[in-house]
Amino acid sequence: MSGILYVIGTGPGSPDQMTPEALKAVADSNAFFGYFPYVDRLNLKPHQRKIASDNREELARARAALELAASGERVCMVSGGDPGVFAMAAAVCEAIEAGPKEWKAIDLVITPGVTAMLAVAARIGAPLGHDFCAISLSDNLKPWDVITRRLRLMAEAGMVMAFYNPISKARPWQLGAAFDILRECLPPTVPVIFGRAAGRPDEAMLVMPLGEADANRADMATCVIVGTAETRIVSRPGKPDLVYSPRFLAGDSK
Ligand SMILES: C[S@@+](CC[C@H](N)C(=O)[O-])C[C@H]1O[C@@H](n2cnc3c(N)ncnc32)[C@H](O)[C@@H]1O
């Protein structure tokens, strides 16, 4: 008998930003895998088992969850934000592709979640209102020169960029290096948003021009959004500034 594997996201941290579909998957599951701070966000019942693990063990965690689901168990894999954005859904697909044929018969239900860049963008205005991309600055799973090439190409293409995994103790210099590259390609006035812990009690939003953007203002819980030359800042009396990217972009007249 084959069980079921749900792959869900908790949203960025606020319980209000977890989808009803993800909550239903939680209610329907008996065993929960995930990085422990994410699994700890769930209000589990006494019969629901936590099998939390450290952050660097994604593939082993995916395999363990699939093994349990293959034995007939109702299993839930928990990510923060959206499970498909730099998170566990890809690790689960990778494990299924390389794993035994029984794993391909497991019912797999991946539910979308609110990813960090959307939560940050909503807090500050609409910086993702025009074309944008998401880039992980972690060079654990791809070479740094691929990241720098993508940064230059995205800047040239006029895309707003959302940086995930901008900085950590093990990767202290990458965000500063990314700002240096972008300062060569974009005007110094381009707004840079440091969205920290969106949706959590310690949430903090900060906007700086690219010319002065300071990588030390980010930590592991920060999603950094770099605007374009078109991204605008609207001052409002007694209220935080709004940052938005206009929907319309004038083309070259031919
Ligand atoms: C491994 S990625 C996981 C992303 C997650 N799956 C998502 O969809 O948001 C972790 C990165 O997401 C970003 N992040 C996660 N939660 C956040 C939050 N509440 N506020 C701002 N950024 C967050 C940070 O850049 C962090 O380094």
The ligand as a Gaussian input file, in Angstrom:
#p B3LYP/6-31G(d) Opt

LIG

0 1
 C       16.410000      28.535000       1.731000
 S       15.556000      29.981000       1.269000
 C       13.913000      29.444000       1.470000
 C       12.901000      30.300000       0.749000
 C       11.468000      29.889000       1.017000
 N       11.193000      28.587000       0.461000
 C       10.487000      30.915000       0.462000
 O        9.747000      30.578000      -0.469000
 O       10.461000      32.037000       0.978000
 C       15.818000      30.990000       2.708000
 C       15.859000      32.470000       2.340000
 O       14.523000      32.946000       2.143000
 C       14.423000      34.291000       2.562000
 N       13.395000      34.375000       3.613000
 C       12.759000      33.348000       4.194000
 N       11.830000      33.801000       5.077000
 C       11.900000      35.153000       5.020000
 C       11.174000      36.198000       5.674000
 N       10.197000      35.929000       6.556000
 N       11.489000      37.482000       5.378000
 C       12.466000      37.763000       4.472000
 N       13.166000      36.803000       3.821000
 C       12.900000      35.527000       4.096000
 C       15.814000      34.709000       3.052000
 O       16.514000      35.259000       1.955000
 C       16.420000      33.368000       3.435000
 O       17.833000      33.416000       3.415000

